[in-house]
Amino acid sequence: MPNPRRTWPALGAAMLLLAACSHVVPIRDIVDNPREFADKKVTVEGEVSGAYSLFVIKYFLVNDGTAEIGVVSDKALPRKGQKIRVSGTVKEAFSLGDQSMTILIEDGSGKGKADDH
């Protein structure tokens, strides 16, 4: 019979890890507060509104209904209209005067998940 003193802490740790992995950040929060999210790992989900391959850079746009963010990836590009959940690190792509662009660099760990809804 399993020892409850060992089972409950392990179960609790697994539940916390699952909860941390599933937290989705609204894209508007990232776009409106780029300094707060800079260099932090986040998960966003939404619909792919465009996908582009420029030589060695693969790039797609995700819109969650609150805002849109660009995602740089080394994985196969999703198709336009596809629902996707993607995790990665927030970075400032460029800043020129009052113009700037915040992007998400997708994790290379294979944890980005796409579905066909």
C-alpha positions in Angstrom: 0.0 0.0 0.0 1.4 3.5 -0.9 2.6 5.7 1.9 0.2 8.7 2.1 3.1 10.9 3.5 4.9 10.4 0.2 1.9 10.4 -2.2 0.2 13.7 -1.2 3.3 15.9 -1.5 4.1 14.4 -4.9 0.5 14.8 -6.1 0.4 18.5 -4.8 3.7 19.3 -6.7 2.3 17.8 -9.9 -0.9 19.8 -9.6 1.1 23.0 -9.0 3.3 22.3 -12.1 0.2 21.6 -14.2 -1.4 24.8 -13.1 1.7 26.9 -13.8 2.0 25.4 -17.3 -1.6 26.1 -18.3 -1.8 29.8 -17.4 -2.5 31.8 -20.5 -1.6 35.5 -20.6 -3.8 37.8 -22.6 -1.8 39.3 -25.5 -3.1 42.8 -24.7 -1.3 42.6 -21.2 2.0 41.8 -23.0 1.6 44.5 -25.6 0.5 47.2 -23.1 3.2 46.3 -20.5 6.3 45.1 -22.5 8.7 46.0 -19.7 6.8 43.9 -17.2 7.0 40.8 -19.5 10.5 41.3 -21.0 12.6 38.2 -20.9 9.8 36.2 -19.1 8.3 33.0 -20.3 4.6 33.2 -21.1 1.9 31.1 -22.8 -0.6 32.7 -25.2 -3.3 31.3 -27.3 -5.4 32.5 -30.2 -5.8 32.3 -33.9 -3.0 32.5 -36.4 -3.6 35.6 -38.5 -0.6 35.3 -40.7 2.5 33.2 -41.3 5.8 34.2 -43.0 9.1 32.5 -43.8 11.9 34.9 -44.6 15.0 33.0 -45.4 16.1 31.6 -42.0 13.4 33.3 -39.9 9.9 31.7 -39.4 7.4 34.1 -38.1 3.7 34.0 -37.4 1.1 36.3 -35.9 -1.3 35.2 -33.1 -4.5 37.2 -32.3 -6.4 36.3 -29.2 -9.2 38.9 -29.7 -7.5 41.4 -27.3 -4.4 42.1 -29.4 -1.9 40.5 -31.8 1.7 39.4 -31.2 4.4 38.1 -33.5 6.0 34.7 -32.7 9.4 33.7 -34.0 9.8 29.9 -34.3 12.2 27.2 -35.6 9.2 24.8 -36.0 6.9 24.3 -38.9 4.7 27.2 -39.4 1.0 26.9 -38.5 -1.6 27.7 -41.2 -3.6 31.0 -41.2 -6.9 30.5 -39.2 -5.5 27.7 -37.0 -6.1 27.9 -33.3 -2.8 27.6 -31.4 -1.3 27.7 -27.9 2.3 28.7 -27.8 4.8 29.2 -25.0 8.0 31.3 -25.2 10.0 34.2 -24.0 8.9 37.8 -24.6 11.5 40.0 -26.3 11.7 43.5 -27.8 12.3 43.0 -31.5 13.1 46.7 -32.2 12.6 50.1 -30.9 12.9 53.2 -33.1 11.7 56.5 -31.7 8.2 56.0 -30.5 7.8 52.8 -32.5 8.6 49.4 -31.0 7.7 45.8 -31.5 7.4 43.1 -28.9 7.6 39.5 -30.0 7.5 36.0 -28.5 10.4 33.6 -29.2 8.8 30.2 -29.1 10.3 27.6 -26.8 12.2 25.0 -28.8 11.1 22.2 -26.4 8.2 21.1 -28.5 5.6 22.3 -26.0 3.7 24.6 -28.4 0.4 22.9 -29.2 -1.8 23.5 -32.2 -5.2 22.1 -32.9 -7.7 22.2 -35.8 -10.7 23.8 -34.1 
